[in-house]
């Protein structure tokens, strides 16, 4: 059985809208297959997760290169959006500062 399919320029758990990226990053953060399943209620079986992770292990160099490319593309789009909407991002940063000062925000967004 195929557990991963390539479509629209990306890798997905076969038959779902869940990206392989999501499963792999959760795994690399130390989440168990059950934790990953709980993150996608009703969407993934443990068998699909195990199959996706086996695909990752068998194709690690290709998938890692793909993830690196995806990350670079995300950062490019983020920078482009920030330059297009500086007022919005300034308001967001001001709101974060206020929340940090009140002790309501303890971690930085990625």
C-alpha distances in whole Angstrom, upper triangle without the diagonal:
4,6,9,11,15,17,21,21,19,16,14,12,10,12,14,18,17,18,16,20,20,18,19,23,23,21,24,26,26,24,22,18,21,23,20,19,23,23,21,22,20,18,15,14,14,10,10,13,12,9,11,14,12,11,15,16,15,16,19,22,20,19,23,24,23,24,27,27,26,29,32,31,31,34,36,35,37,40,40,40,43,45,45,45,48,50,46,45,49,49,46,47,50,48,46,50,51,48,49,52,52,50,47,45,44,41,41,38,36
4,6,7,11,14,17,18,15,12,11,9,7,10,12,15,15,15,13,17,18,16,17,20,21,19,22,24,24,23,21,18,20,22,19,18,22,22,20,21,19,16,14,14,14,11,9,12,11,8,9,12,11,9,12,14,13,14,17,19,17,16,19,21,19,20,24,24,23,25,28,27,28,31,32,32,33,36,37,37,39,41,41,42,44,46,43,42,46,46,43,44,47,46,44,47,49,46,46,50,50,47,45,42,42,39,38,35,33
4,7,10,13,17,17,14,10,8,6,5,8,10,13,11,11,10,14,14,12,13,17,17,16,19,21,21,19,18,14,17,18,15,15,18,18,16,18,17,13,11,11,11,9,6,8,9,5,6,9,9,8,10,13,12,13,15,18,16,14,18,19,17,18,22,22,20,23,26,25,25,28,30,29,31,34,34,34,37,39,39,39,42,43,40,39,43,43,39,41,44,42,40,44,45,42,43,46,46,44,41,39,38,35,34,32,29
4,7,10,13,13,10,7,6,5,5,8,9,11,10,9,7,11,12,11,12,15,16,16,18,20,21,19,19,16,18,19,16,16,19,18,16,19,18,14,12,13,14,12,9,10,11,8,6,9,10,7,9,12,12,11,13,16,13,11,15,16,14,15,18,18,17,20,22,22,22,25,26,26,27,30,31,31,33,36,36,36,39,41,38,36,40,40,37,38,42,40,38,42,43,41,41,45,45,43,40,37,37,33,33,30,27
4,6,10,10,8,6,5,6,5,8,9,11,11,10,9,12,14,13,14,17,19,19,20,23,24,22,22,19,22,22,19,19,22,20,18,21,19,16,14,16,17,15,12,13,15,11,10,13,13,10,12,15,14,13,15,17,14,12,16,17,14,15,19,18,16,20,22,21,21,25,25,25,27,30,30,30,33,35,34,35,38,40,37,36,40,40,37,39,42,41,39,42,44,42,42,46,46,44,41,38,38,35,34,31,28
4,7,7,6,4,6,9,8,11,11,11,12,10,10,12,14,15,15,17,19,20,21,23,25,24,24,21,24,24,20,21,24,22,20,23,22,18,17,19,20,19,15,16,17,14,12,15,15,12,13,16,15,13,15,16,12,11,15,15,11,13,17,15,14,17,19,18,19,22,23,22,24,27,27,27,30,32,32,33,35,38,35,34,38,38,36,37,40,39,38,41,43,41,41,45,45,44,41,38,38,34,33,30,27
4,5,5,6,7,10,10,11,11,10,12,10,11,13,15,16,17,19,21,22,23,25,27,26,26,24,26,26,22,22,25,22,20,23,22,18,18,20,22,21,17,18,20,17,15,18,19,16,16,20,19,17,18,19,15,14,17,17,13,15,18,16,14,18,19,17,18,22,22,21,23,26,25,26,29,30,30,31,34,36,33,33,36,37,34,36,39,38,37,40,42,40,41,45,45,43,40,38,38,35,33,29,27
4,6,8,10,13,13,14,13,11,13,11,13,14,16,18,18,20,22,23,24,26,28,27,28,26,28,27,23,24,26,23,21,24,23,20,20,23,25,24,20,21,23,21,18,20,22,18,19,22,22,19,20,20,17,15,18,17,13,15,17,15,13,16,18,15,16,19,19,18,20,23,22,22,26,27,26,28,31,33,30,30,34,34,32,34,37,36,35,38,40,39,39,43,43,42,39,36,37,33,31,28,25
4,7,10,14,14,16,15,13,14,11,12,12,15,17,17,18,21,22,22,24,27,26,27,25,28,27,23,24,26,24,22,25,25,21,21,24,25,24,20,21,22,20,17,19,20,17,17,20,20,17,17,17,14,13,15,13,10,12,14,11,10,14,15,12,14,17,17,16,19,22,21,22,25,26,26,27,30,32,30,29,33,34,32,33,36,36,35,38,40,38,39,42,43,42,39,36,36,32,30,27,24
4,7,10,12,13,12,11,11,8,8,9,12,13,13,15,17,18,19,21,23,22,23,21,24,23,19,20,23,20,19,22,22,18,18,20,21,21,17,17,19,17,14,16,17,14,14,17,17,14,15,15,12,10,13,12,8,10,13,11,9,12,14,12,13,17,17,17,19,22,21,22,25,27,26,28,30,32,30,29,32,33,30,32,35,34,33,36,38,36,37,40,41,39,37,34,33,30,28,25,22
4,7,9,11,11,10,9,6,5,7,10,11,11,13,15,16,17,19,21,20,20,18,21,21,17,18,21,18,17,20,20,16,15,17,18,17,14,13,15,13,10,12,14,11,10,14,14,12,13,14,11,9,12,12,9,10,13,13,11,14,16,15,16,19,20,20,21,24,24,25,27,29,29,30,33,35,32,31,34,35,32,33,37,36,34,37,39,37,37,41,41,39,37,34,33,30,29,25,23
4,6,8,7,7,6,4,5,8,9,9,11,13,14,15,17,19,20,19,19,16,18,18,15,15,18,16,14,17,16,12,12,14,15,15,11,11,14,12,9,12,14,11,11,15,16,14,15,17,14,12,14,16,12,12,16,16,13,16,19,18,17,21,22,21,23,26,26,26,28,31,31,31,33,35,32,31,35,35,32,34,37,35,34,37,39,36,37,41,41,39,36,33,33,30,29,25,23
4,6,6,7,6,6,6,9,10,9,11,14,14,14,17,19,19,17,17,14,16,16,13,12,15,14,12,14,14,10,8,10,12,11,7,8,11,9,6,10,12,10,11,14,15,14,16,18,16,13,16,18,15,15,19,19,17,19,22,21,20,24,25,24,26,29,29,29,31,34,34,34,36,38,35,34,37,37,34,35,39,37,35,38,40,37,38,42,41,39,36,34,33,31,30,27,25
4,6,8,8,9,9,13,13,12,14,17,18,18,20,22,23,21,20,16,18,19,16,15,18,17,14,16,15,11,10,11,13,12,8,10,12,10,9,12,13,11,13,17,16,16,18,20,18,15,19,20,17,18,21,21,19,22,25,23,23,27,28,27,28,32,32,31,34,36,36,36,39,40,37,36,40,40,37,39,42,40,38,42,43,41,41,45,45,43,40,37,37,34,33,30,28
4,7,9,11,12,15,15,14,17,20,19,20,23,24,25,22,22,18,19,20,17,15,18,17,14,15,13,10,10,12,14,13,10,12,15,13,12,16,17,15,17,20,20,20,21,24,21,19,22,23,20,20,24,24,21,24,27,25,24,28,29,28,29,33,32,32,34,37,36,36,39,40,37,37,40,40,37,39,42,40,39,42,43,41,42,45,45,43,40,38,38,35,34,31,29
4,5,8,10,13,12,12,15,17,17,18,21,22,23,20,20,17,17,18,14,13,15,14,11,12,11,7,8,11,14,13,10,12,15,13,12,15,17,16,17,20,21,20,21,23,21,18,21,22,19,19,22,22,19,22,24,23,22,25,27,25,26,30,30,29,31,34,33,33,36,37,34,33,37,36,33,35,38,36,35,39,40,37,38,42,41,39,36,34,34,32,31,28,26
4,6,10,11,11,12,15,16,16,18,20,21,22,20,20,18,19,18,15,14,16,14,11,13,12,9,10,13,16,16,13,13,17,16,13,16,19,17,17,21,22,20,21,23,21,18,20,21,18,17,21,20,17,19,22,20,19,22,24,22,23,26,26,25,28,30,29,30,32,33,30,30,33,33,30,32,35,33,32,35,37,34,35,39,38,37,33,31,32,29,28,25,23
4,7,8,7,8,11,12,12,14,16,17,19,16,17,14,15,15,11,11,13,11,8,11,12,8,8,12,14,14,11,10,14,13,11,13,16,15,15,18,19,18,19,21,19,15,17,19,16,15,18,18,15,17,20,19,17,21,23,21,22,25,26,25,27,30,29,29,32,33,30,29,32,32,29,31,34,32,30,34,35,32,33,37,36,34,31,29,29,26,26,23,21
4,5,5,7,9,10,11,13,15,16,18,16,17,15,17,16,12,13,15,13,11,15,15,12,11,14,15,16,12,11,14,13,10,12,15,13,12,16,17,15,16,17,15,12,14,15,12,11,15,15,12,14,17,16,15,18,20,19,20,23,24,23,25,28,28,28,30,32,29,28,31,31,28,30,33,31,29,33,35,32,33,36,36,34,32,29,29,26,25,21,19
4,5,5,6,8,10,11,12,14,16,14,15,13,16,15,12,13,16,14,13,16,17,13,12,14,14,14,11,9,12,11,7,9,11,9,8,12,14,12,12,14,12,9,11,13,10,9,13,14,12,13,17,16,16,19,21,20,21,24,25,25,27,30,30,30,32,34,31,30,33,33,30,31,35,33,31,34,36,34,34,38,38,35,33,30,29,26,25,22,20
4,6,5,6,8,10,10,12,14,14,15,14,17,15,12,14,16,13,13,17,18,15,14,17,16,17,14,12,14,14,10,11,14,12,10,13,15,13,12,14,12,9,10,12,9,7,10,12,9,10,14,14,13,15,18,17,18,21,22,22,24,27,27,28,29,31,28,26,30,30,27,28,31,30,28,31,33,31,30,34,35,32,30,27,26,23,22,19,16
4,6,5,6,9,10,11,13,11,13,12,14,12,9,11,13,10,10,14,15,13,12,14,15,16,13,11,13,14,10,11,15,14,12,15,17,16,15,17,16,12,13,15,13,10,14,15,12,12,16,16,14,17,20,19,19,22,23,23,24,27,28,28,29,31,28,26,29,29,26,27,30,28,26,29,31,29,29,32,32,30,27,25,24,21,20,18,15
4,6,5,6,9,10,11,9,10,9,11,10,7,9,12,10,10,13,15,12,10,12,11,13,10,7,10,11,7,8,11,11,10,12,15,14,13,16,16,12,13,16,14,12,15,17,14,15,19,19,18,20,23,22,22,26,27,26,28,31,31,31,33,34,31,29,33,33,29,30,33,31,29,32,34,31,31,35,35,32,30,27,26,23,23,20,18
4,5,5,6,9,10,10,11,10,14,12,10,12,15,13,14,17,18,16,14,15,14,15,12,9,11,11,8,7,10,10,7,10,13,12,10,13,13,9,10,13,12,9,12,15,13,13,17,18,17,19,22,22,22,25,26,26,28,30,31,32,33,35,32,30,33,33,30,30,33,32,29,32,34,32,31,35,35,33,30,27,26,23,22,20,18
4,5,5,6,9,9,11,12,14,12,10,13,15,12,14,17,19,17,15,17,16,18,15,12,14,15,12,10,14,14,11,13,16,15,13,15,15,11,11,14,13,9,12,14,12,12,15,16,15,17,20,20,19,22,24,24,25,28,29,29,30,32,29,26,29,30,26,27,30,29,26,29,31,28,27,31,32,29,27,24,22,19,19,17,14
4,5,5,7,5,8,9,11,8,7,10,11,9,11,15,17,15,14,15,14,16,14,11,13,15,12,11,14,15,12,14,18,17,15,18,18,14,14,17,16,13,16,18,16,15,19,20,18,20,23,23,22,25,27,26,27,30,31,31,31,33,30,28,31,31,27,27,30,29,26,29,30,28,27,31,31,28,26,23,22,19,19,17,15
4,5,5,5,7,8,11,9,8,11,13,12,14,17,19,17,14,15,13,15,13,10,11,13,11,8,11,13,10,11,15,15,13,16,17,14,13,17,16,14,16,19,17,17,20,22,20,22,25,25,25,27,30,29,30,33,34,34,35,36,33,31,34,34,30,31,34,32,29,32,34,31,30,34,34,31,29,26,24,22,22,20,18
4,5,7,10,11,14,12,11,15,16,15,17,20,22,20,18,19,17,18,17,13,14,16,13,10,13,14,11,12,15,15,12,15,16,13,11,15,15,12,14,17,16,15,18,20,19,20,23,24,23,26,28,28,29,31,33,33,33,35,32,30,32,33,29,29,32,31,28,30,33,30,29,32,33,30,28,25,23,20,20,19,16
4,6,9,12,14,11,11,14,15,13,16,19,22,20,18,19,18,20,19,15,16,18,16,13,17,18,15,15,19,19,16,18,19,16,15,18,18,15,16,19,18,16,19,21,19,20,24,24,23,25,28,28,28,31,32,32,32,34,31,28,30,31,27,27,30,28,25,28,30,27,25,29,29,26,25,22,20,17,17,16,15
4,6,10,11,9,10,13,14,13,16,19,21,20,18,18,16,18,18,14,14,17,15,13,16,17,15,15,19,19,17,20,21,18,17,20,20,17,19,22,21,19,23,25,23,24,27,28,26,29,32,31,31,35,36,35,35,37,34,32,34,34,30,30,33,31,28,30,32,29,28,31,31,28,27,24,22,19,20,20,18
4,7,8,6,6,10,10,10,13,15,18,17,15,15,13,16,15,12,13,16,14,12,15,17,15,16,19,20,18,21,22,19,18,22,21,18,20,23,21,20,24,25,23,25,28,28,27,30,32,31,32,35,36,35,36,37,34,32,34,34,30,30,33,31,28,31,32,29,28,32,31,28,26,24,22,20,21,20,19
4,5,5,6,9,10,11,13,15,17,16,13,13,10,13,13,10,10,14,13,11,14,16,15,15,19,20,18,22,23,20,20,23,23,20,23,25,23,23,27,28,26,28,31,31,30,33,35,34,35,38,39,38,39,40,37,35,38,37,34,34,37,34,32,34,36,32,32,35,34,31,29,27,25,23,25,24,22
4,5,5,6,9,10,11,12,14,13,10,9,6,9,10,6,7,11,10,9,12,14,14,14,17,19,18,22,22,19,19,23,22,20,23,25,23,23,27,28,26,28,31,31,30,33,35,34,35,39,39,39,40,41,38,36,39,38,35,35,38,36,33,36,37,34,34,37,37,34,31,29,28,26,27,25,24
4,5,5,6,9,10,10,12,12,10,9,7,11,11,9,10,14,14,13,15,18,17,18,21,22,22,25,25,22,23,26,25,23,26,28,26,26,29,30,28,30,33,32,32,35,37,35,36,40,40,39,40,41,38,36,39,38,34,35,38,35,33,36,37,33,33,37,36,33,30,29,27,26,27,26,25
4,5,5,6,9,10,13,13,11,11,10,13,13,10,12,15,15,14,17,19,18,19,22,23,22,25,25,22,22,25,24,21,24,26,24,23,27,28,25,27,30,30,29,32,34,32,33,37,37,36,37,38,34,33,35,35,31,32,34,32,29,32,33,29,29,33,32,29,26,25,24,22,23,22,21
4,5,5,7,9,11,10,9,10,9,12,11,8,10,13,11,11,15,16,15,17,20,20,19,22,22,18,19,22,21,18,21,23,21,20,24,25,22,25,28,27,26,30,31,30,31,35,35,34,35,36,33,31,34,34,30,31,34,31,29,32,33,30,30,33,33,30,27,25,24,22,23,21,20
4,5,5,6,8,8,6,7,7,10,9,8,10,13,12,13,16,17,17,19,21,22,21,25,24,21,22,25,23,21,24,26,23,23,27,27,25,27,30,29,29,32,33,32,33,37,37,36,37,38,35,33,36,36,32,33,36,33,31,34,35,32,32,36,35,32,29,28,27,25,26,24,23
4,5,5,8,9,9,10,10,14,13,11,14,17,16,16,19,21,20,22,25,25,24,28,27,23,24,27,25,23,26,27,24,24,28,28,26,28,31,29,29,32,34,32,33,36,36,35,36,37,33,32,35,34,30,32,34,31,29,32,33,29,30,33,32,29,26,25,25,23,24,23,22
4,6,9,9,9,11,12,15,14,12,15,17,15,16,19,20,19,21,24,24,23,26,25,21,22,25,23,20,23,24,21,21,25,25,22,24,27,26,25,28,30,28,29,33,33,31,33,33,30,29,31,30,27,28,31,28,26,29,30,27,27,31,30,27,24,23,23,21,21,19,19
4,6,5,6,9,11,14,12,11,14,16,14,15,19,19,19,21,24,23,23,26,25,21,22,25,22,20,23,24,21,22,25,25,22,25,28,26,25,29,30,28,30,33,33,32,34,34,31,30,33,32,28,30,33,30,28,32,32,29,30,34,33,30,27,26,26,24,24,22,21
4,5,7,9,11,14,13,13,16,18,17,18,21,22,22,24,26,27,26,29,28,25,26,29,26,24,27,28,25,25,29,28,26,29,31,29,29,32,33,31,33,36,36,35,36,37,33,32,35,34,31,32,35,32,30,34,34,31,32,35,34,32,28,27,28,26,27,24,24
4,6,8,11,13,12,13,16,17,16,18,21,21,22,25,26,27,27,30,29,25,27,30,27,25,29,29,26,27,31,30,28,31,33,31,31,35,35,33,35,38,38,37,39,39,35,35,38,37,33,36,38,35,34,37,37,34,35,39,37,35,32,31,31,30,30,28,27
4,7,10,12,10,10,14,14,14,16,18,18,19,22,23,23,24,27,25,22,24,26,23,22,26,26,23,24,28,26,25,28,30,28,28,32,33,31,33,36,35,35,37,38,34,33,37,36,32,34,37,34,33,37,37,34,35,39,38,36,32,31,31,29,29,26,26
4,7,8,6,7,10,11,10,13,15,15,16,19,20,21,21,24,23,20,22,25,22,21,24,25,22,24,27,27,25,28,30,29,29,33,34,32,34,37,37,37,38,39,36,35,38,38,34,36,38,36,34,38,39,35,36,40,39,36,33,32,31,29,30,27,26
4,5,5,6,9,10,11,12,14,15,17,18,20,21,22,25,24,21,23,26,24,23,27,28,25,26,30,30,28,31,34,32,32,36,37,36,38,41,41,40,42,43,39,38,42,41,37,39,42,39,37,41,41,38,39,42,41,39,36,34,34,32,32,30,29
4,5,5,6,8,10,10,12,14,15,16,18,20,20,24,23,20,22,25,24,22,26,28,25,26,30,30,29,31,34,33,33,37,38,37,38,42,42,41,43,44,41,39,42,42,38,39,42,40,37,41,42,38,38,42,41,38,36,34,33,31,32,30,28
4,5,5,6,9,10,10,12,14,15,16,18,19,23,22,20,22,25,23,23,26,27,26,27,31,30,29,32,35,34,34,38,39,38,40,43,43,43,45,46,43,41,44,44,41,42,45,42,40,43,45,41,42,45,44,42,39,37,36,34,34,32,30
4,5,5,6,9,10,10,12,14,15,16,17,21,20,17,20,22,20,20,23,24,22,24,27,27,26,29,31,31,31,34,35,35,37,40,40,40,41,43,40,38,42,41,38,39,42,40,38,41,43,40,40,44,43,40,38,36,35,32,32,30,28
4,5,5,6,8,10,10,12,14,15,16,19,18,15,17,20,19,18,21,23,21,22,25,25,24,27,30,29,29,33,34,33,35,38,38,38,39,41,38,36,39,39,36,37,40,38,35,39,40,37,37,41,40,37,35,33,32,29,29,27,25
4,5,5,6,9,10,10,12,14,15,18,18,16,18,21,20,19,22,24,23,24,27,27,27,29,32,32,32,35,36,36,38,41,41,41,42,44,41,39,42,42,39,39,43,41,38,41,43,40,39,43,43,40,37,35,34,31,32,30,28
4,5,5,6,9,10,10,12,14,17,16,14,17,20,18,18,22,23,22,23,26,27,26,29,31,31,32,35,36,36,38,40,41,41,43,44,41,40,43,43,40,41,44,42,40,43,44,42,41,45,45,42,40,37,36,33,33,31,29
4,5,5,6,9,10,10,11,15,14,11,14,16,15,14,18,19,18,20,23,23,22,25,27,27,28,31,32,32,34,37,37,37,39,41,38,36,39,40,36,37,40,39,36,40,41,39,38,42,42,39,37,34,33,30,30,28,25
4,5,5,6,9,10,10,13,13,11,13,16,15,14,17,19,18,19,23,23,23,25,28,28,28,31,33,33,34,37,38,38,39,41,38,36,39,40,36,37,40,39,36,39,41,38,37,41,41,38,36,33,32,29,29,27,24
4,5,5,6,8,10,13,13,12,14,17,16,16,19,21,20,22,25,26,26,28,30,30,31,34,35,36,37,40,41,41,42,45,42,40,43,43,40,40,44,42,40,43,44,42,41,45,45,42,40,37,36,33,33,31,28
4,6,5,6,8,11,10,9,12,14,13,14,17,18,18,20,23,23,23,26,28,28,29,32,33,33,35,38,38,39,41,43,40,38,42,42,39,40,43,42,39,42,44,42,41,45,45,43,40,37,36,33,32,30,27
4,6,5,5,9,9,6,9,12,11,11,14,16,15,17,20,21,21,23,25,26,27,29,31,31,33,35,36,37,38,40,38,36,39,40,36,37,40,39,36,39,41,39,38,42,42,40,38,35,33,30,29,27,24
4,6,5,9,10,9,10,13,14,14,16,18,18,19,22,23,24,26,28,29,29,32,33,34,36,38,39,40,41,43,41,38,41,42,39,39,42,41,39,41,43,41,40,44,44,41,39,36,35,31,31,29,26
4,6,9,9,9,11,14,14,15,17,19,20,21,23,24,25,27,29,30,31,33,35,36,37,39,40,41,43,45,43,41,44,45,41,42,45,44,42,44,47,44,43,47,48,45,43,40,38,35,34,32,29
4,6,6,6,8,10,11,12,14,15,16,18,20,21,22,24,26,27,28,30,32,33,34,36,37,39,40,42,40,38,41,42,39,39,43,42,40,42,45,43,42,46,46,44,42,39,37,34,33,30,27
4,6,5,6,8,10,10,12,14,15,16,18,20,21,22,24,25,26,28,30,31,32,34,36,37,38,40,38,36,39,40,37,37,41,40,37,40,42,40,39,43,43,41,39,36,34,31,30,28,24
4,6,5,6,9,10,11,12,14,15,17,18,20,21,23,24,26,27,29,30,32,33,35,36,37,40,38,36,39,40,37,37,41,40,38,40,43,41,40,43,45,42,40,37,35,32,30,28,25
4,6,5,6,9,10,11,12,14,15,17,18,20,21,23,24,26,27,29,30,32,33,35,36,39,37,35,38,39,36,37,40,40,37,40,43,41,40,44,45,42,41,37,36,32,31,28,25
4,5,5,6,8,10,10,12,14,15,16,18,20,21,22,24,25,27,28,30,31,32,34,37,34,32,35,37,33,34,37,37,34,37,40,38,37,41,42,39,37,34,33,29,28,25,22
4,5,5,6,9,10,10,12,14,15,16,18,20,21,23,24,26,27,29,30,31,32,35,33,31,34,35,32,32,36,35,32,35,38,36,35,38,40,37,35,32,30,27,25,23,20
4,5,5,6,9,10,11,12,14,15,17,18,20,21,23,24,26,27,29,30,31,34,33,30,33,35,32,32,36,36,33,36,39,37,36,40,41,39,37,34,32,29,27,24,21
4,5,5,6,9,10,11,12,14,15,17,18,20,21,22,24,26,27,28,30,33,31,29,32,33,31,31,35,34,32,35,38,36,35,39,40,38,36,33,32,28,26,23,20
4,5,5,6,9,10,10,12,14,15,16,18,20,21,22,24,26,27,28,31,28,26,29,31,28,28,32,31,29,31,34,32,32,35,36,34,32,29,28,24,22,20,16
4,5,5,6,9,10,11,12,14,15,17,18,20,21,23,24,26,27,30,28,25,28,30,27,27,31,31,28,31,34,32,31,35,36,34,33,29,28,24,22,20,16
4,5,5,6,9,10,11,12,14,15,17,18,20,21,23,24,26,29,27,25,28,30,27,27,31,31,29,32,35,33,33,36,38,36,34,31,30,26,24,21,17
4,5,5,6,9,10,11,12,14,15,16,18,20,21,22,24,27,25,23,26,28,25,25,29,29,27,30,32,31,31,34,35,34,32,28,28,24,22,19,15
4,5,5,6,9,10,10,12,14,15,16,18,20,21,22,25,23,20,23,25,22,22,26,26,24,26,29,28,27,31,32,31,29,25,25,21,18,16,12
4,5,5,6,9,10,11,12,14,15,17,18,20,21,24,23,20,23,25,23,23,27,27,25,27,30,29,29,32,34,32,31,27,27,23,20,17,14
4,5,5,6,9,10,11,12,14,15,17,18,20,23,21,19,23,25,22,23,27,27,25,28,31,30,30,33,34,33,31,28,28,24,21,18,15
4,5,5,6,9,10,10,12,14,15,16,18,21,19,17,20,22,19,20,23,23,22,25,27,26,26,30,31,30,28,24,24,21,18,15,12
4,5,5,6,9,10,10,12,14,15,16,19,18,15,18,20,18,18,22,22,20,23,26,25,25,28,30,29,27,23,23,20,16,14,11
4,5,5,6,9,10,11,12,14,15,19,18,16,19,21,19,20,23,24,23,25,28,28,27,30,32,32,30,26,27,23,20,17,14
4,5,5,6,9,10,10,12,14,17,16,14,18,19,18,19,22,22,22,24,27,26,27,30,31,31,29,25,26,23,20,16,14
4,5,5,6,9,10,11,12,15,13,11,14,16,14,15,18,19,18,20,23,23,23,26,28,27,25,22,23,19,16,13,11
4,5,5,6,9,10,10,14,13,11,14,16,15,15,19,20,19,21,24,24,24,26,29,28,27,23,24,21,17,15,13
4,5,5,6,9,10,14,13,12,15,17,16,17,20,21,21,23,26,26,26,29,31,31,29,26,27,24,20,18,16
4,5,5,6,8,11,10,9,13,14,13,15,18,18,19,21,23,23,24,27,28,28,26,24,25,22,19,16,15
4,5,5,6,9,8,7,9,12,11,12,15,16,16,18,20,21,22,24,26,26,25,22,23,20,17,15,14
4,6,6,9,10,9,11,14,14,14,17,19,19,20,23,24,25,27,29,29,28,25,26,24,20,18,17
4,6,9,9,10,12,14,14,16,18,19,20,22,24,25,26,28,30,30,29,26,28,26,22,20,19
4,6,6,7,9,10,11,13,15,16,17,19,21,22,23,25,26,27,26,23,25,23,20,18,18
4,5,5,6,9,10,11,12,14,15,16,18,20,21,22,24,26,24,22,24,22,19,17,18
4,5,5,6,9,10,11,12,14,15,17,19,20,21,23,24,23,21,24,22,19,18,19
4,5,5,6,9,10,11,12,14,16,17,18,20,21,23,21,19,21,20,17,15,17
4,5,5,6,9,10,10,12,14,15,16,18,20,21,19,17,19,17,14,13,14
4,5,5,6,9,10,11,12,14,15,17,19,20,19,17,19,18,15,14,16
4,5,5,6,9,10,11,12,14,15,17,18,17,16,18,18,15,15,17
4,5,5,6,9,10,11,12,14,15,16,15,13,15,14,12,11,13
4,5,5,6,9,10,10,12,14,15,14,12,14,13,10,10,13
4,5,5,6,9,10,11,13,14,14,12,15,15,13,14,16
4,5,5,6,9,10,11,12,11,10,13,14,12,12,16
4,5,5,6,9,10,10,9,7,10,10,9,9,13
4,5,5,6,9,10,10,9,11,11,10,12,15
4,5,5,6,9,9,9,12,13,13,15,18
4,5,5,6,5,5,9,11,11,13,16
4,5,5,6,5,6,9,9,12,16
4,5,8,8,10,12,13,16,19
4,5,8,10,13,15,17,20
4,6,7,10,13,15,19
4,7,10,12,13,17
4,6,8,10,13
4,7,10,13
4,7,9
4,6
4
